[in-house]
Each structure stands twice: as C-alpha cells, then as structure tokens.
Amino acid sequence: MSKKEKETEQSQIVGKKMTKYDLKMQKREEEKKKEAKEKKIGTIVSVVVLVALVCLVASFPIRTYMTVHEDYVAINGEAISRVEFDYNYNVVKNNYMNQYGSYLSYFGLNASADLSTQMYSDTLTWKDYFEQQTVDSIIRVKALKAQADAAGFTYDTDAEYKNFVQDVKDAAEKAGSSVKSYIQQVYGTYATMGRIENIVKESIYVNAYYDKVSEEKAPSDEEVQAYYNDNKNEFDSVDYYQTVIKAELPTEPTDLADPVDDTEATDENTEDTVYKPSDAEVAKAMEDAKVLADDAVDAVTKDGELKEGAKYNGTSNVIRDWLYDESRAEGDTTVLEDTNSNQYYVLSFVKRYLDETPSADVHIIAQQNGDGQAILDEWKNGEATEESFAALADQYNDGTSFTAAGGLYEGVSASGTLEVMADWLFDEGRNAGDTTVVSDDEGNTYVMYYVGQNDPEWKINAKSEVLANTMETYLSDISEGFKVEDPKKHLNYLLVEAATESTEATDSTEDTTATDSTTATEEVSTENTEDTTEDTTATEDSAATEETN
C-alpha cells in the first residue's frame, strides 16, 4: 500500500460515523487490553513478593550462620564467637545463681527478670556484671590452655565429654524438654550439641591441667601451720557459759513516754500500730536489765548455757572480740551490752583451743523414701568391696543432693553433716569398711561405707585457703597482659569503664589546673608582699635619712 493510499484509508476511517455496535466492540477491546495489562502487572508484583519472601526465609539460616560464626569479641587476639561467649556467660551466671540462690533477693536481684534492667552497682547492670565475669573467665581459660599447650600437656577428653552429653540428655528428660531446647535454655540461644562440643572439651582439658597444677602447688604442712599462726581467730574454737538478759520494753506508754499530739493520733493508728517505746523508756528498761545481768554473773556457770566449739565468725560480734582476746583466761566473766537487741550478755570463759578431731571419708548412697537396706543387701551379696559400693552409689544416687562420683565425700566433719550420720561416722569404734543404713526425720535413708579418718577440719580448711590463694596468684600471673577487644561494642561494661576513666581523668586535670592556679596566685601574692616590703623599707630608709639631715 502506497503512502497516499494509506492516508486515504485513514481519512475514510476517521470520517466514518461510529455505530452503537462499533462503540460497544471498541469498548470491549479496550477492556480486554486493560485486563491483560493489569494481569501482567499483577503477575510481576506476585513474582516480586514471592522472591522477597524466599529471600527473607533464606536469610534466616544465613543470619544465624553469620551470628554464630562472626567474631563477637577477641581475647588476647583470639576470636571468640557468639556461641562460645554465650556458653561461658551462662555457665558463669548459672553458677552464681546456684551458689547464692537463697541470697539473691538480698542482692536486689530477680533472676527471672531482665538482667539488663537491674542494677548491680551505680554504673553496672547485672547483665554488665556477668559479662565482665565472663570475660575474666574466658581470659583464664585461654591463659591456662596456653600454659598447658606450652607444657606439652595431654588429656583424653572423650570419656568426660560422653558423660557430659549423657548428663544433658538426662537433665532434658527430667525437665520434660528436648535436648535441643534444653541446651538453648542452659547455654544460649545459638547453642547446639555440635556447636558447643569443642568448647566443652576445651573446658575439660583446661580443668584437668588446673587440677595437675593444683596438685603440684599443694601447700606443705609448714605453710599450713604458718597460715594458721597468722589467722588463729578463724580456726580456733572457744567454750563458754552464757546467760542473756533481755530488757523488758513497755508495750504501752509510761510516764517516760514521748508526748503525743492528740490531733495527729487516730483510732486506727493506736489499734494497729505496735507501740514504739521512747528513748527514755528504752534507757530505763536497759538500766533495769543491767542490774539483773550484774546479779547473774556469779551464777552464770550454774544457770547459764554452755556453748562448746564456738567459732569466731559464727559468734555475735558483740561478744566475739572479748572471747577471742589472747589475754582471756579460764573463769573470766563479763557483762556486755547489746544495744541493737536491747539485751545484755553475761559470759564466763572456759577455754580456747584448736580442735584436732579427725574428719572422715565416706561413700554415701542417698534415697528419698527408698529402701536403703535393700541396696546394702545387694552390695553384700555382690563383691562387697569399696569399688562395688562406689558403683552402686553412681547407680542409685538421684543427683539432687549427693552428686559426688562414687558417692565419695572426703574430710566430712561432725558439724558439716546430719547428726544421725555424724553419730555413726565418729563413733570411737568405727573401722574402715564398716557399713550402715540410717534415716533422717523426713524419711530419707542413707547407706554409708566408712573409708577412714582424714585431717582435722581446721587443717583441711587452712590447706584449701592457702591453695586457693596460691592458685589465684598463679592465674593472675599467667593472665597478665591478656586484653579484650570489642570493636562492635557488644560489651556495655567496657563503655562504662571507659566513661568512668574519662571522667576521672577530667577531674584529675581540673584538680591539677586548680592547684596550679592556686600556686600561681600564691606566688603572685608573695611577689606583691615582697614588693610592698621593699617599698616600705625604702620609705623608712628615706625617712631616716631626712631625720638625720
């Protein structure tokens, strides 16, 4: 078709009159085109949304992988992953909670609440504190590992790791949880058995080396004796008689009561509030009690209570310094005032001594409402050796209270165990290999195998303290110079420390500036004084000259 013909056809179409049918068909064609266009757009949008969702879902394992494997912090140049940090954080935190569980409320700590919102100190939260302790713990682990590797130390961790895995499985089953959920709950959100395996094995390896070093650094008898000589109050015991005379405080106003403003008093206050004696009333009650206490001195050894084996730290601070005074002699008496409790102690000293009673080593199988005799009979019908008893202890101990391997407890003192157990353990006729079954008031039974005597309680405690001090010094020495790097600002306590150091430096600079300013002022003042003195001297000399003339 030529250009002219095409233009003629278009002219005819344009000039053609549109019928209703033509309009209807045209509209239908337009709707089809519009529908096709919208369908195409919808398809494109759907594909985009689907791709976005796939990317988002796919990003979950990627983000988890990055979180797990990224360098969370670095200690002495060694990268610490989030999993490793969380593992150590939870171990530190859980150990603290278990050790001080009954005292946490006194510390103002709610273990079930967010630790980052509870203050440990004026500047640190409890989360900050535990992170600080975690870093210290990791530093010591890495320092010990470096020492162990340098010394060529080897230790097979497989057996202990298998026990760890089994303990986790048992604990998860007891908690009614899967192993996966239990591990995440106890060791951190990103923890799995596979991810923490090497961390646990490193801890086992390091602990074994620590035990080896501890054995090598065990204190000698001479070191223990020297430590005792420097800390006698901590280990000695005292026997004494005691009578307590309490002041009889009034429960309602007396002639010595403080004046009361009737307009401020209400029936509710007078009925529901316990009466608080005035200072004058308390003083009068204490004065009367002092008379009774003085009268009780002569009869304290007859009427008073005999206290035996009392320890310095277990005795009231009102009386312990008197009891442990090195000049104290048998028969000394005194009356001591306890103002906090509104009472008087009437005391008569008997003796001070170092208790040399041996402790005991014993295997214990504990059963809550179980049949202890049946277990003992099973042992007797078997090999009936110490080793077979230890095996039964591992089999039957439920792990709630008695968790020692083989049920073996060393250095048990009479004061450190149940009375019903102590009575048997410390019987004069006790011999190695003796066994028995005893029960407490709650119906629990204890099957015991007596191993033999051990050092006195004081000596065991002194050894432990000397070794603890020695190992603390050792750990500090090998950790010296280890630094923590936190480029991603994960550890808030480091920011707090930096801010504190900056403030202290600023304060120090200001103090120095103020001191320099004061010194400069004093120097100027001194110079002015000297100038004034010189002027005065010159004036006096001039006057004297004039008088002479």
VMD Tcl script that draws the C-alpha trace (Angstrom):
set ca {
  {0.00 0.00 0.00}
  {1.35 3.34 -1.04}
  {1.61 6.23 1.35}
  {-1.15 8.05 -0.47}
  {-3.49 5.07 -0.37}
  {-2.81 4.63 3.39}
  {-3.58 8.28 4.09}
  {-6.83 7.92 2.01}
  {-7.89 4.84 4.11}
  {-7.16 6.62 7.41}
  {-9.14 9.58 6.18}
  {-12.08 7.35 5.45}
  {-11.89 5.66 8.86}
  {-11.70 8.96 10.69}
  {-14.58 10.30 8.70}
  {-16.69 7.16 9.19}
  {-19.66 7.51 11.50}
  {-19.39 5.17 14.67}
  {-22.49 2.98 15.25}
  {-23.54 1.68 18.71}
  {-22.15 -1.70 17.75}
  {-18.81 -0.14 16.80}
  {-18.69 1.68 20.14}
  {-19.56 -1.49 22.03}
  {-16.84 -3.51 20.26}
  {-14.31 -0.74 20.78}
  {-15.09 -0.63 24.50}
  {-14.76 -4.40 24.72}
  {-11.36 -4.27 23.03}
  {-10.21 -1.56 25.44}
  {-11.37 -3.60 28.47}
  {-9.50 -6.64 27.15}
  {-6.34 -4.61 26.75}
  {-6.77 -3.12 30.25}
  {-7.42 -6.57 31.80}
  {-4.37 -8.00 30.06}
  {-2.25 -5.10 31.29}
  {-3.46 -5.47 34.91}
  {-2.91 -9.22 34.79}
  {0.63 -8.66 33.60}
  {1.28 -6.12 36.37}
  {-0.26 -8.48 38.95}
  {1.95 -11.29 37.78}
  {5.03 -9.13 38.06}
  {4.06 -7.98 41.58}
  {3.37 -11.57 42.68}
  {6.73 -12.68 41.40}
  {8.44 -9.79 43.21}
  {6.65 -10.58 46.51}
  {7.43 -14.29 46.16}
  {11.08 -13.55 45.51}
  {11.14 -11.23 48.55}
  {9.60 -13.91 50.77}
  {12.02 -16.53 49.50}
  {14.92 -14.17 50.18}
  {13.61 -13.41 53.68}
  {13.20 -17.08 54.58}
  {16.54 -17.91 53.04}
  {18.14 -15.13 55.08}
  {17.21 -16.80 58.42}
  {19.89 -19.52 58.23}
  {22.29 -17.03 56.69}
  {21.81 -14.55 59.52}
  {22.05 -17.36 62.07}
  {25.24 -18.59 60.43}
  {26.71 -15.08 60.48}
  {25.74 -14.57 64.12}
  {27.15 -17.92 65.16}
  {30.44 -17.60 63.29}
  {31.17 -13.90 63.49}
  {33.90 -12.64 65.79}
  {31.85 -11.50 68.78}
  {34.86 -10.29 70.78}
  {38.58 -11.04 70.77}
  {40.67 -12.01 73.77}
  {44.43 -11.80 73.53}
  {43.98 -11.68 69.76}
  {41.89 -14.88 69.63}
  {38.41 -14.53 68.15}
  {35.55 -15.57 70.44}
  {32.29 -16.50 68.70}
  {28.83 -15.62 69.93}
  {28.24 -19.30 70.81}
  {31.41 -19.51 72.90}
  {30.71 -16.24 74.68}
  {27.10 -17.21 75.42}
  {28.20 -20.62 76.70}
  {30.64 -19.09 79.17}
  {28.18 -16.33 80.10}
  {25.52 -18.85 81.05}
  {27.96 -21.04 82.96}
  {29.12 -18.01 84.98}
  {25.57 -16.78 85.57}
  {24.14 -20.19 86.49}
  {27.00 -20.95 88.87}
  {26.40 -17.62 90.60}
  {22.65 -18.25 90.84}
  {23.21 -21.74 92.27}
  {25.79 -20.54 94.80}
  {23.83 -17.55 96.08}
  {20.29 -18.65 95.25}
  {18.87 -18.08 98.72}
  {20.52 -14.66 98.99}
  {19.62 -13.20 95.58}
  {16.70 -11.20 96.97}
  {19.06 -9.56 99.46}
  {21.20 -8.50 96.50}
  {18.14 -6.93 94.88}
  {18.30 -9.46 92.04}
  {15.25 -11.05 90.42}
  {16.66 -14.00 88.48}
  {13.54 -14.36 86.33}
  {13.50 -10.72 85.19}
  {15.58 -8.90 82.57}
  {19.12 -8.59 83.96}
  {19.87 -5.57 81.78}
  {17.28 -3.52 83.69}
  {18.50 -4.39 87.21}
  {21.42 -2.51 88.73}
  {24.36 -4.38 90.22}
  {26.09 -1.12 91.15}
  {25.71 2.58 90.49}
  {27.02 2.16 86.96}
  {26.70 -1.54 86.01}
  {23.62 -3.70 85.48}
  {23.60 -7.36 86.49}
  {23.99 -8.25 82.82}
  {27.08 -6.00 82.67}
  {28.46 -7.68 85.78}
  {28.00 -11.20 84.43}
  {29.55 -10.19 81.10}
  {32.52 -8.76 82.97}
  {32.91 -12.02 84.91}
  {32.51 -13.98 81.66}
  {35.41 -12.13 80.05}
  {37.57 -12.77 83.13}
  {36.63 -16.47 82.98}
  {37.45 -16.79 79.27}
  {40.77 -14.99 79.80}
  {41.76 -17.52 82.45}
  {40.65 -20.46 80.30}
  {42.73 -19.22 77.37}
  {45.70 -18.48 79.64}
  {45.54 -21.97 81.15}
  {45.25 -23.57 77.73}
  {48.31 -21.66 76.55}
  {50.22 -22.91 79.59}
  {49.03 -26.48 79.09}
  {49.93 -26.48 75.39}
  {53.35 -24.99 76.11}
  {53.98 -27.68 78.74}
  {53.03 -30.44 76.28}
  {50.13 -31.49 78.49}
  {47.81 -34.13 77.04}
  {44.46 -35.36 78.30}
  {41.82 -37.61 76.74}
  {38.56 -35.68 77.00}
  {36.33 -38.28 75.31}
  {35.13 -40.10 78.42}
  {34.24 -36.93 80.30}
  {32.57 -35.47 77.22}
  {30.39 -38.57 76.87}
  {29.38 -38.15 80.50}
  {28.54 -34.51 79.78}
  {26.33 -35.48 76.84}
  {24.54 -38.11 78.92}
  {24.05 -35.67 81.80}
  {22.47 -33.16 79.38}
  {20.15 -35.84 78.00}
  {19.13 -36.93 81.49}
  {18.55 -33.34 82.59}
  {16.48 -32.59 79.48}
  {14.34 -35.68 80.03}
  {13.82 -34.79 83.67}
  {12.80 -31.25 82.66}
  {10.37 -32.64 80.08}
  {12.25 -30.92 77.28}
  {14.06 -31.91 74.09}
  {17.84 -31.93 74.19}
  {17.93 -29.12 71.63}
  {15.62 -26.86 73.65}
  {17.38 -27.69 76.91}
  {20.81 -26.79 75.51}
  {19.50 -23.48 74.17}
  {17.90 -22.70 77.52}
  {21.01 -23.53 79.54}
  {23.84 -22.48 77.22}
  {22.42 -19.83 74.89}
  {20.05 -19.22 72.00}
  {22.52 -20.34 69.32}
  {23.91 -23.32 71.22}
  {23.61 -26.87 69.89}
  {25.39 -30.01 70.99}
  {27.57 -29.85 67.91}
  {28.43 -26.17 68.28}
  {29.48 -26.42 71.93}
  {31.36 -29.74 71.65}
  {34.82 -28.20 71.21}
  {34.08 -25.55 73.84}
  {33.15 -28.23 76.38}
  {36.17 -30.34 75.51}
  {38.44 -27.31 75.92}
  {36.96 -26.74 79.39}
  {37.56 -30.39 80.31}
  {41.15 -30.16 79.07}
  {41.81 -26.91 80.94}
  {40.23 -28.21 84.16}
  {42.44 -31.29 84.03}
  {45.53 -29.11 83.69}
  {44.32 -26.86 86.52}
  {43.98 -29.95 88.76}
  {47.51 -31.04 87.83}
  {48.93 -27.62 88.70}
  {46.93 -27.59 91.96}
  {48.45 -30.91 92.99}
  {51.92 -29.59 92.22}
  {51.30 -26.42 94.24}
  {49.63 -28.13 97.22}
  {50.86 -26.40 100.42}
  {53.28 -28.10 102.78}
  {52.49 -28.69 106.45}
  {54.83 -25.81 107.30}
  {52.90 -23.43 105.03}
  {49.60 -24.55 106.55}
  {50.91 -24.04 110.07}
  {52.22 -20.57 109.19}
  {48.84 -19.66 107.74}
  {47.14 -20.83 110.92}
  {49.51 -18.76 113.05}
  {48.53 -15.65 111.11}
  {44.79 -16.40 111.25}
  {44.16 -18.11 114.59}
  {40.80 -16.48 115.19}
  {39.48 -18.07 112.00}
  {40.31 -21.62 113.09}
  {40.27 -21.72 116.91}
  {37.24 -22.74 118.95}
  {36.07 -21.49 122.34}
  {33.89 -22.92 125.10}
  {31.98 -20.55 127.37}
  {28.88 -20.11 129.51}
  {26.26 -17.59 128.52}
  {23.15 -16.03 130.01}
  {21.13 -13.48 128.04}
  {19.16 -10.84 129.94}
  {16.63 -9.08 127.72}
  {15.31 -5.64 128.61}
  {11.57 -5.60 129.26}
  {10.40 -2.83 126.97}
  {6.96 -1.34 127.66}
  {4.16 -2.27 125.27}
  {2.18 0.88 126.07}
  {3.09 4.43 127.14}
  {4.55 5.04 130.59}
  {5.47 8.20 132.48}
  {8.65 8.32 130.34}
  {6.81 8.18 127.01}
  {7.23 10.95 124.45}
  {4.38 13.49 124.35}
  {1.68 12.66 121.79}
  {-0.17 15.25 119.71}
  {-3.83 14.22 120.04}
  {-4.72 15.92 116.75}
  {-2.36 13.57 114.88}
  {-3.41 10.37 116.60}
  {-6.22 8.23 115.19}
  {-8.06 5.20 116.45}
  {-6.62 3.20 113.54}
  {-3.05 4.14 114.46}
  {-3.43 3.29 118.14}
  {-5.10 -0.06 117.45}
  {-2.98 -1.39 114.59}
  {0.47 0.04 115.31}
  {2.84 -1.71 117.74}
  {3.88 0.70 120.44}
  {7.37 2.10 119.99}
  {8.97 2.98 123.33}
  {10.67 6.34 123.72}
  {14.43 6.63 124.16}
  {13.85 7.35 127.84}
  {11.73 4.20 128.22}
  {14.35 2.08 126.47}
  {17.11 3.54 128.63}
  {15.13 2.75 131.79}
  {14.45 -0.82 130.63}
  {18.15 -1.33 129.84}
  {19.12 0.09 133.22}
  {16.87 -2.44 134.94}
  {18.24 -5.25 132.77}
  {21.80 -4.27 133.67}
  {21.02 -4.76 137.34}
  {19.74 -8.26 136.61}
  {22.76 -9.02 134.41}
  {25.20 -7.95 137.12}
  {23.37 -10.19 139.59}
  {23.59 -13.12 137.15}
  {27.39 -13.07 136.83}
  {28.10 -15.24 139.85}
  {25.59 -17.87 138.76}
  {26.33 -17.96 135.03}
  {28.33 -21.22 135.20}
  {25.43 -22.79 137.09}
  {22.40 -21.31 135.38}
  {23.87 -20.27 132.04}
  {24.03 -22.25 128.78}
  {27.32 -23.98 127.94}
  {28.46 -23.14 124.42}
  {31.08 -25.56 123.04}
  {33.17 -25.34 119.87}
  {32.06 -21.81 119.04}
  {33.81 -20.21 116.06}
  {34.76 -16.55 115.77}
  {32.75 -15.90 112.61}
  {29.77 -17.82 113.98}
  {29.54 -15.80 117.18}
  {27.79 -12.48 117.79}
  {30.06 -9.51 117.06}
  {29.09 -8.13 120.47}
  {30.92 -10.90 122.33}
  {33.45 -12.50 119.99}
  {36.28 -10.00 120.46}
  {36.07 -10.48 124.24}
  {36.00 -14.27 123.89}
  {38.95 -14.32 121.47}
  {41.12 -11.82 123.35}
  {44.51 -13.56 123.70}
  {44.69 -12.48 127.34}
  {41.43 -14.27 128.15}
  {41.79 -16.84 130.95}
  {39.56 -19.57 132.33}
  {36.99 -18.20 134.77}
  {36.95 -14.66 133.35}
  {33.46 -13.14 133.42}
  {31.87 -10.06 131.95}
  {28.60 -8.32 131.13}
  {28.34 -6.93 127.58}
  {25.62 -4.63 126.29}
  {23.85 -5.37 123.01}
  {22.12 -2.12 122.12}
  {20.73 -3.39 118.81}
  {18.79 -6.17 120.50}
  {18.21 -4.36 123.81}
  {19.82 -7.06 125.91}
  {22.92 -7.99 127.92}
  {25.24 -10.97 127.57}
  {26.54 -12.46 130.80}
  {29.62 -14.55 129.95}
  {32.08 -16.85 131.66}
  {35.10 -18.01 129.64}
  {36.08 -21.69 129.79}
  {38.80 -22.32 127.20}
  {40.15 -21.61 123.72}
  {41.67 -24.40 121.64}
  {42.40 -25.80 118.18}
  {40.05 -28.72 117.55}
  {42.16 -31.64 116.33}
  {39.24 -34.06 115.92}
  {39.83 -36.01 112.68}
  {37.34 -35.71 109.85}
  {36.08 -38.74 107.93}
  {35.99 -40.04 104.37}
  {32.78 -41.86 103.46}
  {30.77 -43.16 100.49}
  {27.08 -42.24 100.72}
  {24.08 -43.55 98.79}
  {21.05 -41.31 99.38}
  {17.48 -42.44 98.79}
  {14.41 -40.26 99.09}
  {11.83 -42.54 100.66}
  {13.75 -45.50 99.22}
  {14.79 -48.87 100.61}
  {18.34 -48.36 101.80}
  {18.57 -51.81 103.36}
  {17.78 -53.46 100.04}
  {20.68 -51.57 98.45}
  {23.03 -52.60 101.25}
  {21.92 -56.23 100.90}
  {22.58 -56.02 97.15}
  {26.11 -54.82 97.93}
  {26.68 -57.58 100.50}
  {25.51 -60.24 98.04}
  {27.94 -58.95 95.41}
  {31.69 -58.36 95.56}
  {31.22 -56.33 98.76}
  {34.22 -54.07 98.10}
  {34.69 -50.31 98.24}
  {34.75 -50.22 94.44}
  {31.45 -52.11 94.16}
  {29.87 -49.77 96.73}
  {31.02 -46.76 94.69}
  {29.46 -48.32 91.59}
  {26.13 -48.72 93.41}
  {26.38 -45.11 94.56}
  {26.65 -43.96 90.92}
  {23.69 -46.18 90.09}
  {21.33 -45.21 92.90}
  {22.16 -41.62 93.86}
  {19.46 -39.47 92.30}
  {21.77 -36.50 91.82}
  {19.64 -33.94 93.66}
  {21.81 -33.62 96.75}
  {24.54 -36.25 96.55}
  {26.35 -35.82 93.26}
  {29.95 -36.81 94.03}
  {31.40 -39.54 91.83}
  {31.06 -42.87 93.61}
  {29.25 -41.05 96.41}
  {32.67 -40.29 97.95}
  {32.88 -37.39 100.39}
  {36.27 -36.57 101.91}
  {37.02 -34.55 105.01}
  {33.48 -34.71 106.42}
  {33.26 -33.07 109.86}
  {30.75 -33.68 112.60}
  {29.46 -30.13 112.24}
  {29.21 -30.45 108.49}
  {26.79 -33.36 108.23}
  {23.49 -34.63 109.63}
  {23.58 -35.54 113.30}
  {22.29 -39.07 112.63}
  {25.18 -39.60 110.18}
  {27.78 -37.93 112.41}
  {26.84 -40.12 115.38}
  {27.75 -43.22 113.36}
  {30.74 -41.78 111.49}
  {32.52 -40.51 114.60}
  {31.80 -43.42 116.90}
  {35.04 -44.39 118.66}
  {34.76 -47.99 117.46}
  {34.43 -47.12 113.77}
  {36.69 -49.11 111.41}
  {37.45 -48.88 107.69}
  {34.95 -50.91 105.65}
  {32.06 -50.54 108.12}
  {28.63 -50.03 106.55}
  {25.22 -49.00 107.82}
  {21.83 -47.58 106.88}
  {20.47 -44.52 108.75}
  {17.35 -42.40 108.24}
  {16.56 -38.76 108.93}
  {13.36 -37.25 110.30}
  {11.96 -36.79 106.79}
  {12.13 -40.50 105.97}
  {15.17 -40.31 103.70}
  {17.67 -43.13 104.01}
  {21.47 -43.05 103.70}
  {23.58 -46.10 103.01}
  {27.16 -45.41 104.18}
  {30.53 -47.05 103.67}
  {33.24 -45.80 106.07}
  {36.59 -45.29 104.33}
  {38.65 -43.90 107.22}
  {39.89 -40.80 109.03}
  {41.17 -37.64 107.40}
  {42.84 -34.42 108.61}
  {41.09 -32.25 111.23}
  {38.56 -29.80 109.85}
  {40.73 -26.77 110.58}
  {43.67 -28.22 108.65}
  {41.54 -29.11 105.63}
  {40.11 -25.58 105.58}
  {43.54 -23.99 106.01}
  {45.00 -26.10 103.19}
  {42.11 -25.14 100.96}
  {42.55 -21.43 101.65}
  {46.32 -21.47 101.16}
  {45.94 -23.37 97.88}
  {43.14 -21.04 96.73}
  {45.37 -18.01 97.38}
  {48.28 -19.67 95.58}
  {46.19 -20.57 92.54}
  {44.62 -17.12 92.42}
  {48.10 -15.59 92.25}
  {49.09 -18.13 89.59}
  {46.05 -17.37 87.43}
  {46.62 -13.64 87.75}
  {50.24 -14.02 86.72}
  {49.58 -16.14 83.61}
  {46.66 -13.88 82.58}
  {48.65 -10.67 82.84}
  {48.64 -8.75 79.59}
  {45.57 -10.50 78.16}
  {43.27 -7.89 76.66}
  {39.69 -7.92 75.41}
  {38.81 -6.25 72.12}
  {35.21 -5.30 71.40}
  {35.11 -3.38 68.10}
  {31.37 -3.98 67.63}
  {30.51 -2.60 71.10}
  {28.80 -5.76 72.38}
  {30.03 -5.30 75.96}
  {28.42 -2.35 77.70}
  {30.61 -2.65 80.80}
  {33.64 -1.67 78.72}
  {31.87 1.51 77.66}
  {31.03 2.25 81.30}
  {34.65 1.69 82.33}
  {35.89 3.95 79.54}
  {33.44 6.69 80.53}
  {34.50 6.39 84.18}
  {38.19 6.59 83.29}
  {37.49 9.63 81.12}
  {35.62 11.35 83.94}
  {38.39 10.58 86.42}
  {40.99 11.91 84.00}
  {38.98 15.11 83.54}
  {38.59 15.52 87.30}
  {42.31 14.93 87.76}
  {43.11 17.56 85.12}
  {40.76 20.05 86.74}
  {42.32 19.38 90.15}
  {45.79 19.87 88.70}
  {44.72 23.08 86.98}
  {43.13 24.36 90.17}
  {46.27 23.51 92.12}
  {48.49 25.25 89.57}
  {46.20 28.26 89.65}
  {46.32 28.39 93.43}
  {50.08 28.06 93.38}
  {50.38 30.85 90.82}
  {48.11 33.08 92.91}
  {50.21 32.37 95.98}
  {53.39 33.20 94.04}
  {51.90 36.50 92.80}
  {50.76 37.26 96.33}
  {54.23 36.52 97.64}
  {55.81 38.74 95.00}
  {53.43 41.59 95.89}
  {54.25 41.15 99.55}
  {57.93 41.25 98.78}
  {57.46 44.40 96.66}
  {55.44 46.02 99.43}
  {58.10 45.13 101.95}
  {60.78 46.58 99.72}
  {58.74 49.79 99.25}
  {58.15 50.07 102.98}
  {61.82 49.52 103.68}
  {62.77 52.16 101.11}
  {60.30 54.65 102.64}
  {61.64 54.00 106.12}
  {65.21 54.45 104.90}
  {64.25 57.74 103.21}
  {62.55 59.00 106.34}
  {65.56 58.08 108.47}
  {67.80 59.97 106.09}
  {65.63 63.06 106.26}
  {65.61 62.91 110.07}
  {69.40 62.66 110.08}
  {69.69 65.66 107.81}
}
mol new
graphics top color blue
foreach p $ca { graphics top sphere $p radius 0.5 }
foreach p [lrange $ca 0 end-1] q [lrange $ca 1 end] { graphics top cylinder $p $q radius 0.2 }
display resetview
